[in-house]
Amino acid sequence: MGNVLSILLLEDNADHAALVCRSLSRGIGHDFRVEIVHERRLDTTLQQLVRRSFDAIITDLKLPDSPSHQTLQTIIDAVPDTPVVVMTSMEDADLGMNLVKQGAQDFLFKTQLDGPLITRSVLYAIERKRRESEQETHASELETIVTARTRYLELLLAVSDISHHARSNRDALQQTVAQICASLNLPFGTAVLLPDDRASAGVGIESVYRHEDASVLMMPAEDSAIDRRTRRQRAINSRRVVVEQKGPVIWLVLPVLTDNAVPALMEFRTNTPLSDSVSLVSVLERVCTQIAQVFARSEFQRAIEESAHLEQQSMIGDLHDGLSHELSGLTWLAHSHVLRLREADSEFLPAALELHNGLRNSLQLLRRSLHGMTSLALETEGLIPAVSLLVREASERFPCRCEFQSNADELPVSRFVAAQIYRIVQESLTNVGKHAQATSAFVHFLRQGGSLTVSISDNGKGVAGSEKLNSGLGFGIMRHRSRLIDGDLQFRKSASGGLLVRLEIPLPQES
């Protein structure tokens, strides 16, 4: 308002208008200069309200171009934030209260007009309107905060549910990215799985999630791979949520933290300004903490499985070096006794033959069991040669031509990871040979960037229905092995009509 009080007076009676103007000019005092714009019709008043704003409006109800029951509402609809004082010739208190309920700040009877009364009414109306506007603004801000906090709480509850039921680290990341996009209305999200030493480079296997309108999600031309890597590296080094704005685009990078590493990142992009970014970052950090629990559980389970694997390999070695050699020696000893008893035409020859055959069968059974539990080629030569040998053996064992192809001669994986991949291929080929009724099968290893894709396909009868894929013991074991190595295992129909088993796993950075 300043030092000038601008008032629009809507009154068609010239005498009443002059009285109001004179009363306001005398009653305001020296602190304010009064500027009064007098209009006689509602249509010209509305034109004035379009051209400029006023501190207050004083209006009669009955005008030449407006009936008394419409005038107030028309003015309020045009300028809802401007206080309105109504003048009426009808001295009816109930009418005045109804006018206030309709939105007027005050009402005056024309028979009681005087300077101080009009002045006080106008100034009080302005102050009351200001307080109302402040309260409405405050209420709107509170409602916005409550809505945001409710949305954050729902997000945390949803992510908590994901962390308890996710089948793997990758599954938890992908579901969380989708949930954050949906809850916060973010149009684009990426889950980045950082295998082993890849965290130092900020790159890994990415799973992209687009929410709603993908047409506005094209990567900004100025956002290079170096920018993305630098942004991600900041999150990794600081171990905090990074918010970065580049032009109209806002980036959010969330590092998933375990005790000593950053195994994954979640990255989001939006063109909408963030409200209450401090609270948002706090919530996103709690989301990262919840998802980190999935990685911690997976790491603990993997440590147990690796320990069991090492114990199994140790036991296999003991059986091979101890019991297998002992049975082999006893078998040869029994064979020598059989030869001597045969030369002597002894009556004990049948018993010796039975003993020899029993020892030989036990030795063969032990060797088959040890072969099923481990692969000598896997332990001595590595994953690629072991799988190549496995495919050749499958081609000889089953009425099915099996082929193997790989674009890598060796892979930077641990013995534990190699064992899980080998077992998944072995189980798939066994299913092909025993159940698929296939004439050909193909095993393909594709190393590309920071990942390895293993696919086993056949031209057999496939698997009817999803129930068998979800309930079969062999498929369940393969899924379990895939989760242990942060893999993504999928079962699909192959191009030749059979089953395609596709495994994607992250590879560590080679030194």
C-alpha positions as CSV (number, residue, x, y, z in Angstrom):
1,M,0.0,0.0,0.0
2,G,2.9,2.4,0.7
3,N,1.8,6.0,1.4
4,V,-0.9,6.1,-1.2
5,L,-4.3,4.5,-0.5
6,S,-5.9,3.6,-3.8
7,I,-9.6,3.0,-3.5
8,L,-12.2,2.1,-6.2
9,L,-15.6,3.5,-5.4
10,L,-18.6,2.0,-7.3
11,E,-21.6,4.2,-6.7
12,D,-24.2,5.4,-9.1
13,N,-25.6,8.1,-6.8
14,A,-23.5,11.3,-7.2
15,D,-24.4,12.7,-3.7
16,H,-23.4,9.5,-1.9
17,A,-20.2,9.3,-3.9
18,A,-19.3,12.8,-3.0
19,L,-19.9,12.1,0.6
20,V,-17.7,9.1,0.6
21,C,-14.9,10.8,-1.2
22,R,-15.1,13.8,1.2
23,S,-15.2,11.5,4.3
24,L,-12.2,9.4,3.2
25,S,-10.1,12.5,2.3
26,R,-10.7,14.0,5.7
27,G,-10.5,10.8,7.8
28,I,-7.4,9.1,6.6
29,G,-5.0,11.7,8.1
30,H,-1.6,12.9,7.0
31,D,0.1,9.5,6.9
32,F,-1.7,8.5,3.7
33,R,-2.6,10.2,0.5
34,V,-6.0,8.9,-0.8
35,E,-6.5,8.2,-4.5
36,I,-10.1,7.5,-5.3
37,V,-11.4,6.2,-8.7
38,H,-15.1,6.7,-9.0
39,E,-17.2,4.4,-11.3
40,R,-21.0,4.3,-11.7
41,R,-21.4,1.0,-13.6
42,L,-20.2,-2.5,-13.1
43,D,-18.9,-3.1,-16.6
44,T,-16.6,0.0,-16.5
45,T,-15.5,-1.1,-13.0
46,L,-14.4,-4.6,-14.3
47,Q,-12.4,-2.8,-17.0
48,Q,-10.6,-0.8,-14.4
49,L,-9.8,-3.9,-12.4
50,V,-8.2,-5.4,-15.5
51,R,-6.0,-2.4,-16.0
52,R,-4.8,-1.9,-12.4
53,S,-5.1,-3.0,-8.9
54,F,-6.6,-1.2,-5.8
55,D,-6.0,-1.5,-2.1
56,A,-9.8,-1.7,-1.4
57,I,-13.1,-1.5,-3.2
58,I,-16.2,0.3,-1.8
59,T,-19.4,-0.6,-3.7
60,D,-23.1,-0.2,-3.7
61,L,-25.1,-3.3,-4.4
62,K,-27.8,-2.0,-6.7
63,L,-26.3,-0.6,-9.9
64,P,-27.7,0.4,-13.3
65,D,-26.2,-2.7,-15.0
66,S,-26.2,-5.2,-12.1
67,P,-28.9,-6.5,-9.7
68,S,-28.1,-6.3,-6.0
69,H,-27.8,-10.0,-5.6
70,Q,-25.0,-10.3,-8.2
71,T,-22.8,-7.3,-7.7
72,L,-20.7,-8.5,-4.8
73,Q,-20.0,-11.9,-6.2
74,T,-19.0,-10.5,-9.6
75,I,-16.5,-8.2,-8.0
76,I,-15.1,-11.0,-5.8
77,D,-14.7,-13.4,-8.7
78,A,-12.8,-10.7,-10.6
79,V,-10.4,-9.7,-7.8
80,P,-10.6,-12.3,-5.0
81,D,-7.5,-10.9,-3.2
82,T,-8.9,-7.3,-2.9
83,P,-10.9,-6.4,0.2
84,V,-14.5,-5.2,-0.6
85,V,-16.6,-3.0,1.7
86,V,-20.3,-2.9,0.8
87,M,-22.6,0.1,1.2
88,T,-26.3,-0.5,1.4
89,S,-29.4,1.6,2.0
90,M,-31.2,-1.2,3.7
91,E,-30.5,-1.2,7.4
92,D,-30.7,-5.0,7.9
93,A,-28.1,-6.6,10.1
94,D,-28.9,-10.1,8.7
95,L,-28.2,-8.8,5.2
96,G,-24.9,-7.4,6.4
97,M,-23.9,-10.8,7.9
98,N,-24.8,-12.5,4.7
99,L,-22.7,-10.1,2.8
100,V,-19.7,-11.0,5.0
101,K,-20.4,-14.7,4.5
102,Q,-20.3,-14.1,0.7
103,G,-16.8,-12.6,1.0
104,A,-17.2,-8.9,1.9
105,Q,-14.8,-7.6,4.5
106,D,-17.3,-5.2,6.0
107,F,-20.7,-3.5,5.3
108,L,-21.9,0.1,5.9
109,F,-25.4,1.6,6.0
110,K,-25.7,4.7,3.9
111,T,-27.6,6.5,6.6
112,Q,-24.6,6.3,9.0
113,L,-21.8,7.4,6.7
114,D,-19.2,9.6,8.3
115,G,-15.5,10.1,7.9
116,P,-14.1,8.1,10.8
117,L,-16.5,5.2,10.2
118,I,-15.7,4.9,6.5
119,T,-11.9,5.3,7.2
120,R,-11.9,2.7,10.0
121,S,-14.0,0.3,7.9
122,V,-11.6,0.5,4.9
123,L,-8.4,0.2,6.9
124,Y,-9.8,-2.7,8.9
125,A,-11.0,-4.4,5.7
126,I,-7.5,-4.1,4.2
127,E,-5.9,-5.5,7.4
128,R,-8.4,-8.4,7.7
129,K,-7.9,-9.3,4.0
130,R,-4.1,-9.3,4.5
131,R,-4.4,-11.6,7.5
132,E,-6.7,-13.9,5.6
133,S,-4.3,-14.0,2.7
134,E,-1.4,-14.8,5.1
135,Q,-3.4,-17.6,6.7
136,E,-4.4,-19.0,3.4
137,T,-0.8,-19.0,2.2
138,H,0.3,-20.6,5.5
139,A,-2.4,-23.2,5.2
140,S,-1.4,-23.9,1.6
141,E,2.2,-24.3,2.6
142,L,1.3,-26.6,5.5
143,E,-0.9,-28.7,3.2
144,T,2.0,-28.9,0.7
145,I,4.4,-30.0,3.5
146,V,1.9,-32.6,4.8
147,T,1.3,-33.9,1.3
148,A,5.0,-34.2,0.7
149,R,5.7,-35.8,4.0
150,T,2.9,-38.3,3.4
151,R,4.3,-39.1,0.0
152,Y,7.8,-39.5,1.5
153,L,6.4,-41.9,4.2
154,E,4.6,-43.9,1.6
155,L,7.8,-44.1,-0.4
156,L,9.8,-45.3,2.6
157,L,7.2,-48.0,3.5
158,A,7.2,-49.2,-0.1
159,V,11.0,-49.4,-0.3
160,S,11.0,-51.2,3.1
161,D,8.7,-53.8,1.6
162,I,10.9,-54.0,-1.5
163,S,14.0,-54.5,0.7
164,H,12.3,-57.4,2.5
165,H,11.0,-59.2,-0.5
166,A,13.4,-58.5,-3.4
167,R,14.9,-61.6,-4.9
168,S,18.3,-60.1,-5.7
169,N,20.4,-56.9,-5.5
170,R,19.5,-56.1,-9.1
171,D,15.8,-56.7,-8.5
172,A,15.8,-54.5,-5.4
173,L,17.5,-51.7,-7.4
174,Q,15.1,-51.8,-10.3
175,Q,12.0,-51.9,-8.1
176,T,13.3,-49.0,-6.0
177,V,14.1,-46.9,-9.0
178,A,10.6,-47.5,-10.4
179,Q,9.0,-46.7,-7.0
180,I,10.9,-43.5,-6.6
181,C,9.9,-42.3,-10.1
182,A,6.3,-43.1,-9.4
183,S,6.2,-41.6,-5.9
184,L,8.1,-38.4,-6.7
185,N,6.8,-38.1,-10.2
186,L,10.3,-38.2,-11.7
187,P,10.3,-39.0,-15.4
188,F,13.6,-40.9,-15.7
189,G,15.6,-43.2,-13.5
190,T,18.6,-45.5,-13.8
191,A,19.9,-48.3,-11.6
192,V,23.7,-48.8,-11.9
193,L,25.2,-52.0,-10.5
194,L,28.9,-51.4,-9.8
195,P,30.7,-54.8,-9.8
196,D,33.8,-55.0,-7.6
197,D,36.4,-52.4,-8.7
198,R,34.1,-50.7,-11.2
199,A,33.0,-48.2,-8.5
200,S,36.2,-46.3,-9.0
201,A,35.1,-45.6,-12.6
202,G,31.4,-45.0,-11.8
203,V,30.3,-47.3,-14.6
204,G,28.6,-50.7,-14.6
205,I,25.5,-52.5,-15.7
206,E,22.6,-50.0,-16.1
207,S,18.9,-50.7,-15.9
208,V,16.9,-47.7,-17.3
209,Y,13.4,-47.0,-16.1
210,R,11.2,-44.4,-17.9
211,H,8.1,-43.1,-16.2
212,E,5.2,-41.7,-18.0
213,D,6.0,-39.4,-21.0
214,A,9.3,-40.6,-22.4
215,S,9.4,-37.9,-25.1
216,V,10.9,-35.3,-22.8
217,L,13.5,-37.7,-21.5
218,M,16.1,-37.6,-24.2
219,M,19.6,-37.2,-22.9
220,P,20.6,-33.5,-23.0
221,A,23.2,-33.0,-25.8
222,E,25.5,-31.2,-23.4
223,D,25.5,-34.1,-20.9
224,S,28.5,-36.2,-22.0
225,A,29.7,-39.5,-20.7
226,I,32.4,-37.6,-18.8
227,D,29.8,-35.4,-17.1
228,R,27.9,-38.5,-16.0
229,R,31.0,-40.2,-14.8
230,T,32.1,-37.1,-12.9
231,R,28.7,-36.7,-11.3
232,R,28.6,-40.4,-10.2
233,Q,32.1,-40.2,-8.9
234,R,31.2,-37.3,-6.7
235,A,28.4,-39.4,-5.1
236,I,30.8,-42.3,-4.7
237,N,33.5,-40.2,-3.1
238,S,31.3,-38.2,-0.8
239,R,29.0,-41.1,0.0
240,R,26.1,-38.6,-0.1
241,V,23.2,-37.8,-2.4
242,V,24.4,-35.5,-5.1
243,V,21.9,-32.9,-6.6
244,E,23.2,-31.2,-9.7
245,Q,21.4,-28.7,-12.0
246,K,22.5,-28.1,-15.5
247,G,20.3,-25.6,-17.3
248,P,16.7,-26.7,-16.8
249,V,17.7,-30.3,-16.0
250,I,18.2,-31.5,-12.4
251,W,20.1,-34.7,-11.6
252,L,19.9,-36.8,-8.5
253,V,22.6,-39.4,-7.8
254,L,22.0,-41.8,-4.9
255,P,24.9,-44.0,-3.7
256,V,24.0,-47.3,-2.1
257,L,26.5,-47.7,0.8
258,T,27.7,-50.8,2.5
259,D,30.4,-50.9,5.1
260,N,33.4,-50.5,2.8
261,A,32.0,-50.0,-0.7
262,V,29.5,-48.4,-3.0
263,P,28.1,-51.4,-4.9
264,A,25.4,-49.5,-6.7
265,L,24.0,-46.1,-7.7
266,M,20.5,-44.8,-8.5
267,E,20.3,-41.8,-10.8
268,F,17.3,-39.7,-11.7
269,R,16.6,-36.8,-14.0
270,T,13.8,-34.2,-14.0
271,N,13.0,-30.8,-15.5
272,T,10.7,-29.9,-12.6
273,P,12.2,-27.7,-9.8
274,L,12.5,-29.6,-6.5
275,S,10.5,-28.3,-3.6
276,D,12.0,-28.7,-0.1
277,S,15.2,-30.3,-1.4
278,V,16.6,-30.7,2.1
279,S,13.8,-33.0,3.2
280,L,13.9,-34.8,-0.2
281,V,17.6,-35.6,0.1
282,S,17.1,-36.8,3.7
283,V,14.4,-39.2,2.6
284,L,16.5,-40.4,-0.4
285,E,19.4,-41.1,2.0
286,R,17.1,-43.3,4.1
287,V,16.0,-45.1,1.0
288,C,19.6,-45.8,0.2
289,T,20.1,-47.2,3.7
290,Q,17.2,-49.5,3.3
291,I,18.4,-50.8,-0.1
292,A,21.9,-51.2,1.4
293,Q,20.4,-53.8,3.7
294,V,19.6,-56.0,0.7
295,F,23.3,-55.8,-0.4
296,A,24.5,-56.6,3.1
297,R,22.2,-59.6,3.3
298,S,23.4,-60.8,-0.2
299,E,27.0,-60.3,0.8
300,F,26.5,-62.3,4.0
301,Q,24.7,-65.1,2.1
302,R,27.4,-65.1,-0.6
303,A,30.1,-65.4,2.1
304,I,28.2,-68.4,3.5
305,E,27.9,-70.0,0.1
306,E,31.5,-69.3,-0.8
307,S,32.6,-70.8,2.6
308,A,30.4,-73.9,1.8
309,H,31.8,-74.0,-1.7
310,L,35.4,-74.0,-0.4
311,E,34.5,-76.6,2.2
312,Q,32.9,-78.7,-0.5
313,Q,36.0,-78.5,-2.7
314,S,38.1,-79.4,0.2
315,M,35.9,-82.4,0.9
316,I,36.0,-83.4,-2.7
317,G,39.8,-83.2,-2.6
318,D,39.9,-85.4,0.5
319,L,37.6,-87.9,-1.1
320,H,39.6,-87.9,-4.4
321,D,43.0,-88.1,-2.8
322,G,42.0,-90.4,0.1
323,L,39.0,-92.6,-0.4
324,S,39.3,-92.7,-4.2
325,H,43.0,-93.8,-4.1
326,E,42.3,-96.3,-1.3
327,L,39.4,-97.9,-3.3
328,S,41.6,-97.9,-6.4
329,G,44.3,-99.7,-4.5
330,L,41.9,-102.2,-3.0
331,T,40.4,-102.9,-6.5
332,W,43.8,-103.7,-8.0
333,L,44.6,-105.9,-5.0
334,A,41.3,-107.8,-5.4
335,H,42.0,-108.1,-9.1
336,S,45.4,-109.7,-8.4
337,H,43.8,-112.2,-5.9
338,V,41.2,-113.1,-8.6
339,L,44.0,-113.9,-11.0
340,R,45.8,-116.1,-8.5
341,L,42.6,-117.9,-7.5
342,R,41.7,-118.5,-11.2
343,E,45.2,-120.0,-11.8
344,A,44.7,-122.3,-8.7
345,D,41.2,-123.1,-9.8
346,S,40.2,-122.2,-6.2
347,E,36.7,-122.7,-4.8
348,F,37.0,-119.1,-3.5
349,L,37.2,-117.6,-7.0
350,P,33.4,-116.6,-7.1
351,A,33.6,-114.8,-3.8
352,A,36.8,-113.0,-4.9
353,L,35.1,-112.0,-8.2
354,E,32.1,-110.6,-6.3
355,L,34.4,-108.6,-4.0
356,H,36.4,-107.3,-7.0
357,N,33.3,-106.2,-8.8
358,G,31.8,-104.5,-5.7
359,L,35.0,-102.5,-5.2
360,R,35.2,-101.5,-8.9
361,N,31.5,-100.4,-8.9
362,S,32.0,-98.4,-5.7
363,L,35.0,-96.7,-7.2
364,Q,33.0,-95.8,-10.4
365,L,30.1,-94.5,-8.3
366,L,32.5,-92.4,-6.3
367,R,34.1,-91.0,-9.4
368,R,30.7,-90.2,-11.0
369,S,29.6,-88.4,-7.7
370,L,32.9,-86.4,-7.6
371,H,32.5,-85.5,-11.3
372,G,28.9,-84.2,-10.5
373,M,30.2,-82.2,-7.6
374,T,33.1,-80.5,-9.4
375,S,34.8,-80.1,-12.7
376,L,38.5,-80.8,-12.9
377,A,38.8,-78.6,-16.0
378,L,37.1,-75.8,-14.2
379,E,39.6,-76.0,-11.3
380,T,42.7,-76.4,-13.5
381,E,41.9,-74.7,-16.8
382,G,39.2,-72.0,-16.1
383,L,35.6,-71.4,-17.0
384,I,35.8,-71.2,-20.8
385,P,37.7,-74.5,-21.4
386,A,35.5,-76.2,-18.7
387,V,32.3,-75.1,-20.4
388,S,33.6,-76.1,-23.8
389,L,34.4,-79.6,-22.5
390,L,31.0,-79.7,-20.8
391,V,29.2,-78.9,-24.1
392,R,31.2,-81.6,-25.9
393,E,30.4,-84.2,-23.3
394,A,26.7,-83.2,-23.4
395,S,26.8,-83.7,-27.2
396,E,28.1,-87.2,-26.7
397,R,25.8,-88.2,-23.8
398,F,22.5,-86.9,-25.3
399,P,20.9,-87.4,-28.7
400,C,21.4,-83.7,-29.3
401,R,24.1,-81.7,-31.2
402,C,25.5,-79.1,-28.8
403,E,27.7,-76.2,-29.8
404,F,29.6,-73.6,-27.9
405,Q,30.8,-70.1,-28.9
406,S,32.5,-67.4,-26.9
407,N,34.0,-64.0,-27.8
408,A,36.5,-64.3,-24.9
409,D,39.2,-66.8,-24.1
410,E,39.1,-66.0,-20.3
411,L,37.0,-64.0,-17.9
412,P,38.0,-62.0,-14.8
413,V,35.7,-63.9,-12.4
414,S,36.4,-65.7,-9.1
415,R,36.4,-69.5,-8.8
416,F,33.1,-69.2,-6.9
417,V,31.4,-67.1,-9.6
418,A,32.8,-69.4,-12.3
419,A,31.4,-72.4,-10.5
420,Q,27.9,-70.8,-10.4
421,I,28.0,-70.0,-14.1
422,Y,29.2,-73.5,-14.9
423,R,26.5,-75.1,-12.8
424,I,23.8,-73.0,-14.5
425,V,25.1,-74.1,-18.0
426,Q,25.3,-77.7,-16.7
427,E,21.7,-77.7,-15.4
428,S,20.4,-76.2,-18.6
429,L,22.1,-78.8,-20.8
430,T,20.9,-81.6,-18.6
431,N,17.3,-80.3,-19.0
432,V,17.8,-80.1,-22.8
433,G,19.2,-83.6,-23.0
434,K,16.6,-85.2,-20.7
435,H,13.4,-83.3,-21.2
436,A,13.4,-80.9,-24.2
437,Q,13.4,-83.6,-27.0
438,A,15.7,-81.2,-28.9
439,T,18.0,-82.0,-31.8
440,S,20.3,-79.1,-31.3
441,A,21.5,-76.8,-28.5
442,F,23.7,-73.7,-28.5
443,V,25.7,-72.2,-25.6
444,H,27.0,-68.6,-26.2
445,F,29.2,-66.4,-24.0
446,L,29.2,-62.7,-24.9
447,R,31.5,-60.4,-23.1
448,Q,30.5,-56.8,-23.7
449,G,31.6,-53.7,-21.7
450,G,31.3,-54.5,-18.0
451,S,29.1,-57.5,-18.3
452,L,28.9,-61.1,-19.4
453,T,25.8,-62.6,-21.1
454,V,25.5,-66.4,-21.1
455,S,22.7,-67.9,-23.2
456,I,21.7,-71.5,-23.6
457,S,19.0,-72.2,-26.3
458,D,17.6,-75.3,-27.9
459,N,15.0,-76.2,-30.6
460,G,13.0,-78.5,-28.4
461,K,9.4,-78.5,-27.1
462,G,10.0,-75.7,-24.6
463,V,8.3,-75.3,-21.3
464,A,4.5,-75.2,-21.2
465,G,3.2,-72.5,-18.8
466,S,4.9,-70.3,-16.2
467,E,4.0,-72.6,-13.3
468,K,6.8,-75.1,-14.2
469,L,9.3,-72.3,-14.5
470,N,8.4,-71.0,-11.1
471,S,8.0,-74.3,-9.3
472,G,10.6,-76.5,-10.9
473,L,13.5,-77.4,-8.6
474,G,16.2,-77.1,-11.3
475,F,14.9,-73.7,-12.3
476,G,14.8,-72.6,-8.7
477,I,18.4,-73.7,-8.1
478,M,19.5,-71.8,-11.2
479,R,17.8,-68.6,-10.0
480,H,19.5,-69.1,-6.6
481,R,22.9,-69.4,-8.2
482,S,22.2,-66.3,-10.3
483,R,21.3,-64.2,-7.2
484,L,24.5,-65.2,-5.5
485,I,26.5,-63.6,-8.2
486,D,24.3,-60.5,-8.8
487,G,23.0,-62.0,-12.0
488,D,19.9,-61.4,-14.0
489,L,18.5,-64.8,-15.1
490,Q,15.6,-65.0,-17.5
491,F,13.7,-67.9,-19.2
492,R,12.2,-67.1,-22.6
493,K,11.1,-68.9,-25.8
494,S,14.0,-69.3,-28.1
495,A,14.0,-68.2,-31.8
496,S,13.9,-71.9,-32.8
497,G,10.9,-72.6,-30.6
498,G,12.5,-74.2,-27.6
499,L,13.7,-72.6,-24.3
500,L,16.2,-69.8,-24.0
501,V,18.1,-69.4,-20.7
502,R,19.7,-66.0,-20.5
503,L,22.1,-65.0,-17.7
504,E,23.6,-61.5,-17.4
505,I,26.2,-60.8,-14.7
506,P,28.5,-57.9,-14.0
507,L,32.2,-58.3,-14.5
508,P,34.9,-56.8,-12.3
509,Q,37.4,-54.2,-13.6
510,E,40.5,-55.9,-15.0
511,S,43.8,-54.5,-13.8
